[in-house]
Each structure stands twice: as C-alpha cells, then as structure tokens.
Amino acid sequence: MRVLVGMPEVGSRGGSPNCEPPFVRELRRLGVEVQEQTYTYAGTAAGFLTRVGRVLRTIHHFRKRLGSKRFDIVHLNTSFDTKALLRDFVTLCLIRRKRTKIFLKFHGSDGRLLKNKNLALRFIRRCLFARAHGIGVLSSEERTNFLRAGVSEQKLFVVCNVVNENASGSKRHLQSSFETQVPQLLFIGRFIH
C-alpha cells in the first residue's frame, strides 16, 4: 500500500503536529510506503493572498506527486471550520487524484458549520463530502453531527490520535504533587466556542 499524507508544517500547534508523526512512523513500521507533504500551516497571521498562494502551491505539489506515482490513499490532516472547508474543497477539486481514495481526518470540527444554511457553504460541504471516500472524526458526538448533516455512515470513522507513551514520566512525581483525597482529571484538547 502507498499513502500520501498531508502533514502539518513544522512549528504548527495543536494535536496534529504531535499525533501524526508517530502515526506515520507506525505505518512505515508496518510496511506501508508513506510519503509526506505539508498540507496545514503554522498559525501565522498571514494575509489572504499569502494563504491563497500557500494553498495553490500545496495543490501543485500534490498534483506533481499524484502524477508521478500511484497512491492508494491521500490522507489529509485538516479540521472542519470555514477556512479549512474552503481550502479542502479547492484542493479536492484540483489535485487530479485519478483512482486514489481521499481520507480527511478532522482534528476538531465546528458543528455550527454543518447546520449553516448559506447556499454556497451547503454546496461546498456537499461537494467535499462527495469527493472524500472516508472522513475521520475524533468523537462519537462529531460522528452524530455529521450523520445528521447527511454524510453517509459508511464514510464516517471515529479515529484516535496517536500519542507516544511518556516513558520518562514519573507517576510518583504527579501523585506527590496533589493531595490524595482530591479527585484528579486530565483533559487534553481544545475548546471551540
């Protein structure tokens, strides 16, 4: 199997720069041929024209790779918000994927965007979902939201982010930092208004 993975730019923040490199390493360990291409960019305050230029250059790189070698899957790490929706729509319309299957892994989603009645956004959503062969979401709640929005159940997968075990971490240090009667909760994620 040959996979082209859209990776976050070095210096990006959030979950994908931390969970996707170990995912790619594990695929390679399992014998999958993986090539990487930057798809998402660090959260810089770039202007509109700079962002459009980045998207067009990225599409050009993907087209070159897909034209020179056959891939079974293009795995794009993205999110489901308005900016990413527009970028992903343009990308999937222009990359010339031939028979390559597209998998979109959403690292978070804005549920309000699925309910938005704007005709242009509804059209773009439908086209994006029709062009994707698989969509990964991080929770059953997100999966339910996408099902309610009309996305085919066969395309939706609840996926987990890969994390490296912190072998050097010390439970003893954590336990001694808190009183034993106080319940402890660890939350890792981001909040979306």
Salt bridges, closest charged atoms under 4 A:
GLU20 OE1 - HIS75 NE2 3.74
GLU20 OE2 - LYS105 NZ 2.77
GLU20 OE2 - HIS107 NE2 3.40
GLU26 OE2 - ARG29 NH2 2.65
GLU33 OE2 - ARG2 NE 3.22
GLU33 OE2 - LYS69 NZ 3.30
GLU36 OE2 - ARG28 NH1 3.11
ASP88 OD1 - ARG87 NE 3.15
ASP110 OD1 - ARG112 NE 3.12
GLU153 OE2 - ARG143 NH2 3.40
